[in-house]
């Protein structure tokens, strides 16, 4: 089952269709008064849990009604296809051409498919896995510089649930990677992601200095939570409807939105974070908060009213400032990996009866990227 819609139904028809798809387990009055946790299915089939009262239910229904406004995503996908000046059959031709090809990217994709939103009623099926694989493998051949990076599986999966067709999901992934995000975020050594972590740490110090000082005292590295946020574009951390509201703004305003949202999550948990004593406590506070951020308006209000807007120009200047240090670190790491590989290679050749080991064709950047991947 594809979690999209076809044709051009009326607003009332859309609303009725959404309501027919969604099964909400409304808590009893006793459960509401006892503040008990209840489980329910959101618009895109994900099972979530939280404290749900009548006001919350109405807010969720209102959010679903707003989904009809996401029709413009399909228009963006169509524009991306036209911009690429490719024939109408491009996607189908691409998928057919690469169907039986095996690369390091396709092997990693096959490994990640069952780990992408396990338990989802459509994604975690043979049909869902096949659709996700086609989108990811297809894009890995479209852009060999990106290929495939762990994190893209979650992004592409959510796009599949939102878009009307698999091809539209492919083109929206192309819009994200080619027009919206900085082009080095998903490259082989993840240099852009590391630059973003440094930029975020500086912004946290400027915008939330009390939190930053406390986390420094705990020796907490913000990349422990932010790497996943930036690579998965919050799709693995926030409820799906909240994630998609963030993506609405992301498509319109660019990657700077990710920094606003990330700062807002820390800001919303300031008092709790200041009471933490260990790194594990910080992670628990952040994860509990993100998993229960069902109200996107609350998050976005903090992100743009309390944090303040940051332009793309501002972020690009910060990235330019941090990039040399990151590239120097990556260069040193590459040298260490290359040295380690050479030593291992020599050791193997001194003992020819030993089998296995790392050959001299090993790409150290790939090893580093693999070790830094999202589990």
C-alpha positions as YAML, in Angstrom:
chain: A
units: angstrom
residues:
- id: 1
  name: UNK
  ca: [0.00, 0.00, 0.00]
- id: 2
  name: UNK
  ca: [1.43, 3.39, -0.99]
- id: 3
  name: UNK
  ca: [0.70, 6.04, 1.62]
- id: 4
  name: UNK
  ca: [-0.13, 8.69, -0.94]
- id: 5
  name: UNK
  ca: [-3.13, 9.75, -2.96]
- id: 6
  name: UNK
  ca: [-3.95, 10.00, -6.63]
- id: 7
  name: UNK
  ca: [-6.09, 12.26, -8.76]
- id: 8
  name: UNK
  ca: [-7.37, 15.61, -7.50]
- id: 9
  name: UNK
  ca: [-9.86, 14.91, -4.73]
- id: 10
  name: UNK
  ca: [-11.75, 17.70, -2.98]
- id: 11
  name: UNK
  ca: [-10.67, 19.04, 0.38]
- id: 12
  name: UNK
  ca: [-13.55, 17.21, 2.01]
- id: 13
  name: UNK
  ca: [-12.58, 14.03, 0.19]
- id: 14
  name: UNK
  ca: [-8.99, 14.38, 1.37]
- id: 15
  name: UNK
  ca: [-10.11, 14.89, 4.94]
- id: 16
  name: UNK
  ca: [-12.40, 11.87, 4.86]
- id: 17
  name: UNK
  ca: [-9.67, 9.81, 3.25]
- id: 18
  name: UNK
  ca: [-7.18, 10.71, 5.95]
- id: 19
  name: UNK
  ca: [-9.65, 9.97, 8.68]
- id: 20
  name: UNK
  ca: [-10.38, 6.56, 7.13]
- id: 21
  name: UNK
  ca: [-6.67, 5.72, 7.12]
- id: 22
  name: UNK
  ca: [-5.93, 6.75, 10.66]
- id: 23
  name: UNK
  ca: [-6.90, 4.78, 13.72]
- id: 24
  name: UNK
  ca: [-6.50, 6.78, 16.93]
- id: 25
  name: UNK
  ca: [-6.93, 5.01, 20.22]
- id: 26
  name: UNK
  ca: [-8.61, 7.67, 22.29]
- id: 27
  name: UNK
  ca: [-7.89, 7.25, 25.98]
- id: 28
  name: UNK
  ca: [-10.74, 6.92, 28.42]
- id: 29
  name: UNK
  ca: [-11.55, 9.78, 30.79]
- id: 30
  name: UNK
  ca: [-9.87, 7.79, 33.54]
- id: 31
  name: UNK
  ca: [-6.75, 7.40, 31.43]
- id: 32
  name: UNK
  ca: [-6.66, 11.12, 30.66]
- id: 33
  name: UNK
  ca: [-7.03, 12.07, 34.27]
- id: 34
  name: UNK
  ca: [-4.36, 9.58, 35.28]
- id: 35
  name: UNK
  ca: [-2.06, 11.03, 32.60]
- id: 36
  name: UNK
  ca: [-1.49, 7.56, 31.22]
- id: 37
  name: UNK
  ca: [0.51, 6.87, 28.08]
- id: 38
  name: UNK
  ca: [-1.51, 5.77, 25.07]
- id: 39
  name: UNK
  ca: [-0.45, 4.43, 21.68]
- id: 40
  name: UNK
  ca: [-1.86, 5.57, 18.35]
- id: 41
  name: UNK
  ca: [-1.05, 5.49, 14.64]
- id: 42
  name: UNK
  ca: [-0.13, 8.74, 12.94]
- id: 43
  name: UNK
  ca: [-0.95, 9.85, 9.41]
- id: 44
  name: UNK
  ca: [1.87, 7.87, 7.83]
- id: 45
  name: UNK
  ca: [1.41, 4.59, 9.64]
- id: 46
  name: UNK
  ca: [3.92, 5.05, 12.45]
- id: 47
  name: UNK
  ca: [2.88, 3.84, 15.90]
- id: 48
  name: UNK
  ca: [3.65, 6.53, 18.48]
- id: 49
  name: UNK
  ca: [2.81, 7.00, 22.12]
- id: 50
  name: UNK
  ca: [2.23, 10.00, 24.32]
- id: 51
  name: UNK
  ca: [-0.18, 11.77, 26.66]
- id: 52
  name: UNK
  ca: [-3.18, 12.34, 24.41]
- id: 53
  name: UNK
  ca: [-6.19, 14.37, 25.59]
- id: 54
  name: UNK
  ca: [-9.09, 15.68, 23.55]
- id: 55
  name: UNK
  ca: [-7.30, 18.90, 22.67]
- id: 56
  name: UNK
  ca: [-4.34, 16.93, 21.40]
- id: 57
  name: UNK
  ca: [-6.56, 14.72, 19.26]
- id: 58
  name: UNK
  ca: [-8.19, 17.77, 17.68]
- id: 59
  name: UNK
  ca: [-4.79, 19.28, 17.02]
- id: 60
  name: UNK
  ca: [-3.68, 16.12, 15.24]
- id: 61
  name: UNK
  ca: [-6.80, 16.13, 13.08]
- id: 62
  name: UNK
  ca: [-6.15, 19.77, 12.18]
- id: 63
  name: UNK
  ca: [-2.59, 18.87, 11.24]
- id: 64
  name: UNK
  ca: [-3.81, 16.11, 8.95]
- id: 65
  name: UNK
  ca: [-6.13, 18.57, 7.24]
- id: 66
  name: UNK
  ca: [-3.11, 20.71, 6.49]
- id: 67
  name: UNK
  ca: [-1.47, 17.84, 4.63]
- id: 68
  name: UNK
  ca: [-3.46, 18.71, 1.52]
- id: 69
  name: UNK
  ca: [-1.23, 21.77, 1.25]
- id: 70
  name: UNK
  ca: [1.73, 19.48, 0.60]
- id: 71
  name: UNK
  ca: [0.57, 19.11, -2.99]
- id: 72
  name: UNK
  ca: [3.28, 21.65, -3.85]
- id: 73
  name: UNK
  ca: [5.87, 18.96, -3.12]
- id: 74
  name: UNK
  ca: [4.70, 17.14, -6.25]
- id: 75
  name: UNK
  ca: [5.11, 20.37, -8.18]
- id: 76
  name: UNK
  ca: [8.69, 20.66, -6.89]
- id: 77
  name: UNK
  ca: [9.39, 17.11, -8.04]
- id: 78
  name: UNK
  ca: [8.04, 17.94, -11.49]
- id: 79
  name: UNK
  ca: [10.15, 21.10, -11.67]
- id: 80
  name: UNK
  ca: [13.27, 19.14, -10.69]
- id: 81
  name: UNK
  ca: [12.66, 16.68, -13.49]
- id: 82
  name: UNK
  ca: [12.25, 19.47, -16.05]
- id: 83
  name: UNK
  ca: [15.36, 21.24, -14.73]
- id: 84
  name: UNK
  ca: [17.40, 18.09, -15.34]
- id: 85
  name: UNK
  ca: [16.33, 18.19, -19.02]
- id: 86
  name: UNK
  ca: [15.88, 14.44, -19.13]
- id: 87
  name: UNK
  ca: [13.26, 12.42, -21.01]
- id: 88
  name: UNK
  ca: [10.02, 11.50, -19.27]
- id: 89
  name: UNK
  ca: [11.20, 7.90, -19.06]
- id: 90
  name: UNK
  ca: [14.44, 8.85, -17.22]
- id: 91
  name: UNK
  ca: [13.59, 7.24, -13.89]
- id: 92
  name: UNK
  ca: [12.26, 4.00, -15.34]
- id: 93
  name: UNK
  ca: [15.19, 3.79, -17.76]
- id: 94
  name: UNK
  ca: [17.65, 4.41, -14.91]
- id: 95
  name: UNK
  ca: [16.12, 1.73, -12.69]
- id: 96
  name: UNK
  ca: [16.12, -0.78, -15.53]
- id: 97
  name: UNK
  ca: [19.73, -0.02, -16.42]
- id: 98
  name: UNK
  ca: [21.08, -0.50, -12.88]
- id: 99
  name: UNK
  ca: [18.77, -3.29, -11.76]
- id: 100
  name: UNK
  ca: [21.40, -6.04, -11.61]
- id: 101
  name: UNK
  ca: [24.46, -3.92, -10.86]
- id: 102
  name: UNK
  ca: [26.30, -4.52, -7.57]
- id: 103
  name: UNK
  ca: [28.42, -1.82, -5.93]
- id: 104
  name: UNK
  ca: [29.51, -0.96, -2.41]
- id: 105
  name: UNK
  ca: [26.52, 1.40, -2.32]
- id: 106
  name: UNK
  ca: [23.99, -1.26, -3.32]
- id: 107
  name: UNK
  ca: [25.42, -3.67, -0.76]
- id: 108
  name: UNK
  ca: [25.07, -1.08, 2.01]
- id: 109
  name: UNK
  ca: [21.55, -0.22, 0.86]
- id: 110
  name: UNK
  ca: [20.54, -3.90, 0.99]
- id: 111
  name: UNK
  ca: [21.97, -4.08, 4.51]
- id: 112
  name: UNK
  ca: [20.01, -1.01, 5.64]
- id: 113
  name: UNK
  ca: [16.60, -1.81, 4.12]
- id: 114
  name: UNK
  ca: [15.30, -4.00, 6.99]
- id: 115
  name: UNK
  ca: [16.64, -1.49, 9.52]
- id: 116
  name: UNK
  ca: [14.68, 1.42, 8.04]
- id: 117
  name: UNK
  ca: [11.62, 2.05, 10.22]
- id: 118
  name: UNK
  ca: [11.17, -1.62, 11.18]
- id: 119
  name: UNK
  ca: [7.57, -2.55, 11.94]
- id: 120
  name: UNK
  ca: [6.04, 0.04, 9.64]
- id: 121
  name: UNK
  ca: [2.98, -1.49, 7.93]
- id: 122
  name: UNK
  ca: [4.19, -0.67, 4.41]
- id: 123
  name: UNK
  ca: [7.88, 0.23, 4.53]
- id: 124
  name: UNK
  ca: [8.74, -2.99, 6.38]
- id: 125
  name: UNK
  ca: [7.30, -5.23, 3.67]
- id: 126
  name: UNK
  ca: [8.74, -6.74, 0.50]
- id: 127
  name: UNK
  ca: [6.92, -4.09, -1.54]
- id: 128
  name: UNK
  ca: [8.17, -1.25, 0.65]
- id: 129
  name: UNK
  ca: [11.76, -2.55, 0.66]
- id: 130
  name: UNK
  ca: [11.71, -2.90, -3.13]
- id: 131
  name: UNK
  ca: [10.44, 0.66, -3.67]
- id: 132
  name: UNK
  ca: [12.96, 2.13, -1.23]
- id: 133
  name: UNK
  ca: [15.77, 0.15, -2.83]
- id: 134
  name: UNK
  ca: [14.91, 1.39, -6.31]
- id: 135
  name: UNK
  ca: [14.92, 5.03, -5.19]
- id: 136
  name: UNK
  ca: [18.21, 4.74, -3.28]
- id: 137
  name: UNK
  ca: [20.04, 2.63, -5.85]
- id: 138
  name: UNK
  ca: [18.79, 4.84, -8.66]
- id: 139
  name: UNK
  ca: [20.08, 7.96, -6.97]
- id: 140
  name: UNK
  ca: [23.42, 6.33, -6.11]
- id: 141
  name: UNK
  ca: [24.02, 5.98, -9.86]
- id: 142
  name: UNK
  ca: [22.65, 9.42, -10.69]
- id: 143
  name: UNK
  ca: [25.17, 11.11, -8.38]
- id: 144
  name: UNK
  ca: [28.34, 9.06, -7.90]
- id: 145
  name: UNK
  ca: [29.86, 11.73, -5.63]
- id: 146
  name: UNK
  ca: [27.14, 11.05, -3.09]
- id: 147
  name: UNK
  ca: [26.46, 7.44, -3.97]
- id: 148
  name: UNK
  ca: [24.76, 6.27, -0.81]
- id: 149
  name: UNK
  ca: [25.21, 7.40, 2.77]
- id: 150
  name: UNK
  ca: [23.47, 5.94, 5.79]
- id: 151
  name: UNK
  ca: [20.77, 8.38, 6.80]
- id: 152
  name: UNK
  ca: [19.46, 8.79, 3.27]
- id: 153
  name: UNK
  ca: [17.44, 5.60, 3.73]
- id: 154
  name: UNK
  ca: [15.27, 7.32, 6.36]
- id: 155
  name: UNK
  ca: [14.88, 10.45, 4.25]
- id: 156
  name: UNK
  ca: [13.90, 8.51, 1.13]
- id: 157
  name: UNK
  ca: [11.53, 6.28, 3.13]
- id: 158
  name: UNK
  ca: [9.57, 9.25, 4.45]
- id: 159
  name: UNK
  ca: [9.46, 10.78, 0.98]
- id: 160
  name: UNK
  ca: [7.94, 7.54, -0.32]
- id: 161
  name: UNK
  ca: [5.16, 7.82, 2.26]
- id: 162
  name: UNK
  ca: [4.39, 11.41, 1.34]
- id: 163
  name: UNK
  ca: [4.70, 11.56, -2.43]
- id: 164
  name: UNK
  ca: [2.08, 10.29, -4.84]
- id: 165
  name: UNK
  ca: [4.52, 8.14, -6.79]
- id: 166
  name: UNK
  ca: [7.88, 6.45, -6.35]
- id: 167
  name: UNK
  ca: [9.30, 8.60, -9.14]
- id: 168
  name: UNK
  ca: [8.19, 11.78, -7.34]
- id: 169
  name: UNK
  ca: [9.99, 10.54, -4.22]
- id: 170
  name: UNK
  ca: [13.15, 10.08, -6.31]
- id: 171
  name: UNK
  ca: [12.96, 13.61, -7.69]
- id: 172
  name: UNK
  ca: [12.29, 15.14, -4.27]
- id: 173
  name: UNK
  ca: [15.39, 13.35, -3.00]
- id: 174
  name: UNK
  ca: [17.23, 14.94, -5.91]
- id: 175
  name: UNK
  ca: [15.85, 18.37, -4.96]
- id: 176
  name: UNK
  ca: [17.09, 17.92, -1.40]
- id: 177
  name: UNK
  ca: [20.57, 16.74, -2.31]
- id: 178
  name: UNK
  ca: [21.16, 18.96, -5.33]
- id: 179
  name: UNK
  ca: [19.33, 22.21, -4.53]
- id: 180
  name: UNK
  ca: [18.50, 22.46, -0.83]
- id: 181
  name: UNK
  ca: [21.33, 20.92, 1.19]
- id: 182
  name: UNK
  ca: [25.02, 21.78, 1.06]
- id: 183
  name: UNK
  ca: [26.62, 19.47, -1.49]
- id: 184
  name: UNK
  ca: [29.31, 18.00, 0.79]
- id: 185
  name: UNK
  ca: [27.02, 16.69, 3.53]
- id: 186
  name: UNK
  ca: [26.79, 13.17, 2.11]
- id: 187
  name: UNK
  ca: [30.14, 12.80, 0.36]
- id: 188
  name: UNK
  ca: [32.48, 9.91, 1.04]
- id: 189
  name: UNK
  ca: [34.20, 11.43, 4.07]
- id: 190
  name: UNK
  ca: [31.11, 13.26, 5.42]
- id: 191
  name: UNK
  ca: [33.17, 16.46, 5.57]
- id: 192
  name: UNK
  ca: [30.09, 18.68, 5.33]
- id: 193
  name: UNK
  ca: [28.43, 16.93, 8.24]
- id: 194
  name: UNK
  ca: [31.50, 17.54, 10.40]
- id: 195
  name: UNK
  ca: [31.58, 21.18, 9.38]
- id: 196
  name: UNK
  ca: [27.92, 21.49, 10.36]
- id: 197
  name: UNK
  ca: [28.64, 20.01, 13.80]
- id: 198
  name: UNK
  ca: [31.29, 22.66, 14.43]
- id: 199
  name: UNK
  ca: [28.97, 25.42, 13.19]
- id: 200
  name: UNK
  ca: [26.18, 24.15, 15.42]
- id: 201
  name: UNK
  ca: [28.43, 24.06, 18.47]
- id: 202
  name: UNK
  ca: [29.37, 27.71, 17.90]
- id: 203
  name: UNK
  ca: [25.74, 28.68, 17.42]
- id: 204
  name: UNK
  ca: [24.75, 26.86, 20.61]
- id: 205
  name: UNK
  ca: [27.36, 28.88, 22.50]
- id: 206
  name: UNK
  ca: [25.99, 32.14, 21.08]
- id: 207
  name: UNK
  ca: [22.26, 31.39, 21.30]
- id: 208
  name: UNK
  ca: [22.08, 29.15, 24.40]
- id: 209
  name: UNK
  ca: [25.24, 29.94, 26.33]
- id: 210
  name: UNK
  ca: [24.06, 28.44, 29.65]
- id: 211
  name: UNK
  ca: [23.37, 25.11, 28.00]
- id: 212
  name: UNK
  ca: [26.64, 25.19, 26.08]
- id: 213
  name: UNK
  ca: [28.66, 25.93, 29.22]
- id: 214
  name: UNK
  ca: [26.97, 23.13, 31.14]
- id: 215
  name: UNK
  ca: [27.49, 20.61, 28.33]
- id: 216
  name: UNK
  ca: [31.16, 21.59, 28.08]
- id: 217
  name: UNK
  ca: [31.53, 20.94, 31.80]
- id: 218
  name: UNK
  ca: [30.05, 17.47, 31.25]
- id: 219
  name: UNK
  ca: [32.34, 16.96, 28.24]
- id: 220
  name: UNK
  ca: [29.27, 16.30, 26.14]
- id: 221
  name: UNK
  ca: [29.83, 16.32, 22.37]
- id: 222
  name: UNK
  ca: [26.75, 17.68, 20.58]
- id: 223
  name: UNK
  ca: [27.52, 15.46, 17.60]
- id: 224
  name: UNK
  ca: [26.25, 12.51, 19.67]
- id: 225
  name: UNK
  ca: [22.72, 13.68, 18.87]
- id: 226
  name: UNK
  ca: [23.14, 16.20, 16.06]
- id: 227
  name: UNK
  ca: [24.84, 13.91, 13.55]
- id: 228
  name: UNK
  ca: [21.69, 11.83, 13.25]
- id: 229
  name: UNK
  ca: [19.51, 14.95, 13.11]
- id: 230
  name: UNK
  ca: [21.46, 16.46, 10.22]
- id: 231
  name: UNK
  ca: [22.02, 13.28, 8.19]
- id: 232
  name: UNK
  ca: [18.45, 12.01, 8.60]
- id: 233
  name: UNK
  ca: [16.92, 15.52, 8.52]
- id: 234
  name: UNK
  ca: [15.14, 14.70, 11.81]
- id: 235
  name: UNK
  ca: [13.16, 11.88, 10.16]
- id: 236
  name: UNK
  ca: [14.47, 9.32, 12.65]
- id: 237
  name: UNK
  ca: [14.09, 11.54, 15.70]
- id: 238
  name: UNK
  ca: [10.89, 13.60, 15.45]
- id: 239
  name: UNK
  ca: [7.32, 12.33, 14.89]
- id: 240
  name: UNK
  ca: [6.64, 12.12, 11.15]
- id: 241
  name: UNK
  ca: [4.10, 14.97, 11.01]
- id: 242
  name: UNK
  ca: [6.47, 17.27, 12.89]
- id: 243
  name: UNK
  ca: [9.35, 16.25, 10.63]
- id: 244
  name: UNK
  ca: [7.31, 17.09, 7.54]
- id: 245
  name: UNK
  ca: [6.43, 20.54, 8.87]
- id: 246
  name: UNK
  ca: [10.17, 21.10, 9.31]
- id: 247
  name: UNK
  ca: [10.73, 19.87, 5.75]
- id: 248
  name: UNK
  ca: [8.10, 22.29, 4.42]
- id: 249
  name: UNK
  ca: [10.30, 25.14, 5.64]
- id: 250
  name: UNK
  ca: [13.50, 23.34, 4.66]
- id: 251
  name: UNK
  ca: [12.41, 23.15, 1.01]
- id: 252
  name: UNK
  ca: [11.47, 26.84, 1.03]
- id: 253
  name: UNK
  ca: [14.32, 28.41, 2.99]
- id: 254
  name: UNK
  ca: [17.25, 26.01, 2.79]
- id: 255
  name: UNK
  ca: [19.53, 24.07, 5.12]
- id: 256
  name: UNK
  ca: [19.82, 26.89, 7.67]
- id: 257
  name: UNK
  ca: [16.44, 25.71, 8.99]
- id: 258
  name: UNK
  ca: [18.10, 22.58, 10.39]
- id: 259
  name: UNK
  ca: [20.19, 24.74, 12.73]
- id: 260
  name: UNK
  ca: [17.12, 26.65, 13.95]
- id: 261
  name: UNK
  ca: [15.28, 23.44, 14.75]
- id: 262
  name: UNK
  ca: [18.27, 21.79, 16.42]
- id: 263
  name: UNK
  ca: [18.84, 24.86, 18.61]
- id: 264
  name: UNK
  ca: [15.14, 24.95, 19.48]
- id: 265
  name: UNK
  ca: [15.23, 21.37, 20.77]
- id: 266
  name: UNK
  ca: [18.04, 22.27, 23.14]
- id: 267
  name: UNK
  ca: [16.34, 25.53, 24.14]
- id: 268
  name: UNK
  ca: [13.02, 23.81, 24.91]
- id: 269
  name: UNK
  ca: [14.86, 21.48, 27.29]
- id: 270
  name: UNK
  ca: [17.12, 24.08, 28.90]
- id: 271
  name: UNK
  ca: [16.01, 23.65, 32.51]
- id: 272
  name: UNK
  ca: [16.11, 19.85, 32.34]
- id: 273
  name: UNK
  ca: [19.52, 19.87, 30.67]
- id: 274
  name: UNK
  ca: [20.97, 22.15, 33.33]
- id: 275
  name: UNK
  ca: [20.03, 19.53, 35.94]
- id: 276
  name: UNK
  ca: [21.90, 16.69, 34.21]
- id: 277
  name: UNK
  ca: [25.09, 15.24, 35.66]
- id: 278
  name: UNK
  ca: [26.20, 12.72, 33.06]
- id: 279
  name: UNK
  ca: [26.43, 12.43, 29.28]
- id: 280
  name: UNK
  ca: [23.82, 9.67, 29.32]
- id: 281
  name: UNK
  ca: [21.39, 11.96, 31.16]
- id: 282
  name: UNK
  ca: [21.71, 14.58, 28.41]
- id: 283
  name: UNK
  ca: [20.99, 12.03, 25.69]
- id: 284
  name: UNK
  ca: [17.95, 10.72, 27.60]
- id: 285
  name: UNK
  ca: [16.49, 14.22, 28.02]
- id: 286
  name: UNK
  ca: [16.94, 15.04, 24.34]
- id: 287
  name: UNK
  ca: [15.58, 11.73, 23.08]
- id: 288
  name: UNK
  ca: [12.50, 11.82, 25.33]
- id: 289
  name: UNK
  ca: [11.79, 15.33, 24.12]
- id: 290
  name: UNK
  ca: [12.17, 14.67, 20.39]
- id: 291
  name: UNK
  ca: [10.12, 11.47, 20.45]
- id: 292
  name: UNK
  ca: [7.17, 13.36, 22.00]
- id: 293
  name: UNK
  ca: [7.28, 16.58, 19.98]
- id: 294
  name: UNK
  ca: [3.87, 15.98, 18.42]
- id: 295
  name: UNK
  ca: [3.06, 19.69, 18.16]
- id: 296
  name: UNK
  ca: [5.12, 21.17, 15.32]
- id: 297
  name: UNK
  ca: [3.83, 24.66, 16.05]
- id: 298
  name: UNK
  ca: [5.44, 24.60, 19.48]
- id: 299
  name: UNK
  ca: [8.80, 23.55, 18.03]
- id: 300
  name: UNK
  ca: [8.75, 26.03, 15.15]
- id: 301
  name: UNK
  ca: [7.66, 28.90, 17.37]
- id: 302
  name: UNK
  ca: [10.75, 28.40, 19.52]
- id: 303
  name: UNK
  ca: [12.93, 27.82, 16.45]
- id: 304
  name: UNK
  ca: [12.05, 31.11, 14.77]
- id: 305
  name: UNK
  ca: [10.67, 33.40, 17.49]
- id: 306
  name: UNK
  ca: [13.04, 32.61, 20.35]
- id: 307
  name: UNK
  ca: [16.15, 31.46, 18.49]
- id: 308
  name: UNK
  ca: [15.81, 34.04, 15.73]
- id: 309
  name: UNK
  ca: [16.14, 33.56, 12.02]
- id: 310
  name: UNK
  ca: [19.53, 32.69, 10.55]
- id: 311
  name: UNK
  ca: [20.02, 33.33, 6.86]
- id: 312
  name: UNK
  ca: [21.69, 30.96, 4.45]
- id: 313
  name: UNK
  ca: [24.43, 33.56, 4.02]
- id: 314
  name: UNK
  ca: [25.15, 33.52, 7.76]
- id: 315
  name: UNK
  ca: [25.44, 29.73, 7.82]
- id: 316
  name: UNK
  ca: [27.63, 29.66, 4.71]
- id: 317
  name: UNK
  ca: [30.02, 32.16, 6.31]
- id: 318
  name: UNK
  ca: [30.22, 29.98, 9.43]
- id: 319
  name: UNK
  ca: [30.81, 26.87, 7.31]
- id: 320
  name: UNK
  ca: [33.60, 28.62, 5.41]
- id: 321
  name: UNK
  ca: [35.20, 29.56, 8.72]
- id: 322
  name: UNK
  ca: [35.08, 26.00, 10.11]
- id: 323
  name: UNK
  ca: [35.91, 24.07, 6.93]
- id: 324
  name: UNK
  ca: [39.75, 24.39, 7.02]
- id: 325
  name: UNK
  ca: [40.00, 22.87, 10.51]
- id: 326
  name: UNK
  ca: [37.70, 20.00, 9.55]
- id: 327
  name: UNK
  ca: [39.62, 19.26, 6.35]
- id: 328
  name: UNK
  ca: [42.90, 19.29, 8.28]
- id: 329
  name: UNK
  ca: [41.48, 16.80, 10.78]
- id: 330
  name: UNK
  ca: [40.20, 14.56, 7.99]
- id: 331
  name: UNK
  ca: [43.58, 14.71, 6.27]
- id: 332
  name: UNK
  ca: [45.35, 13.64, 9.45]
- id: 333
  name: UNK
  ca: [42.85, 10.84, 9.99]
- id: 334
  name: UNK
  ca: [43.32, 9.68, 6.41]
- id: 335
  name: UNK
  ca: [47.08, 9.60, 6.90]
- id: 336
  name: UNK
  ca: [46.70, 7.54, 10.08]
- id: 337
  name: UNK
  ca: [44.34, 5.12, 8.36]
- id: 338
  name: UNK
  ca: [46.65, 4.84, 5.36]
- id: 339
  name: UNK
  ca: [49.63, 4.22, 7.65]
- id: 340
  name: UNK
  ca: [47.69, 1.59, 9.57]
- id: 341
  name: UNK
  ca: [46.65, -0.07, 6.31]
- id: 342
  name: UNK
  ca: [50.25, -0.13, 5.07]
- id: 343
  name: UNK
  ca: [51.49, -1.67, 8.32]
- id: 344
  name: UNK
  ca: [48.79, -4.33, 8.20]
- id: 345
  name: UNK
  ca: [49.60, -5.03, 4.56]
- id: 346
  name: UNK
  ca: [53.31, -5.46, 5.33]
- id: 347
  name: UNK
  ca: [52.52, -7.68, 8.30]
- id: 348
  name: UNK
  ca: [50.38, -9.94, 6.10]
- id: 349
  name: UNK
  ca: [53.10, -10.25, 3.46]
- id: 350
  name: UNK
  ca: [55.71, -11.15, 6.07]
- id: 351
  name: UNK
  ca: [53.44, -14.04, 7.11]
- id: 352
  name: UNK
  ca: [52.08, -15.44, 3.84]
- id: 353
  name: UNK
  ca: [50.43, -18.41, 5.51]
- id: 354
  name: UNK
  ca: [47.96, -16.01, 7.14]
- id: 355
  name: UNK
  ca: [44.80, -15.43, 5.13]
- id: 356
  name: UNK
  ca: [42.67, -12.27, 4.99]
- id: 357
  name: UNK
  ca: [43.53, -8.77, 6.12]
- id: 358
  name: UNK
  ca: [43.36, -5.34, 4.52]
- id: 359
  name: UNK
  ca: [44.85, -5.02, 1.05]
- id: 360
  name: UNK
  ca: [46.62, -1.98, -0.32]
- id: 361
  name: UNK
  ca: [43.58, -1.06, -2.44]
- id: 362
  name: UNK
  ca: [41.57, -0.16, 0.65]
- id: 363
  name: UNK
  ca: [40.04, 3.30, 0.45]
- id: 364
  name: UNK
  ca: [40.70, 4.82, 3.86]
- id: 365
  name: UNK
  ca: [37.99, 7.42, 3.35]
- id: 366
  name: UNK
  ca: [35.42, 4.66, 2.96]
- id: 367
  name: UNK
  ca: [36.64, 2.96, 6.11]
- id: 368
  name: UNK
  ca: [36.33, 6.22, 8.02]
- id: 369
  name: UNK
  ca: [32.88, 6.95, 6.64]
- id: 370
  name: UNK
  ca: [31.75, 3.41, 7.51]
- id: 371
  name: UNK
  ca: [32.99, 3.79, 11.08]
- id: 372
  name: UNK
  ca: [31.12, 7.07, 11.37]
- id: 373
  name: UNK
  ca: [27.85, 5.70, 9.99]
- id: 374
  name: UNK
  ca: [24.50, 5.72, 11.76]
- id: 375
  name: UNK
  ca: [23.59, 2.43, 13.36]
...
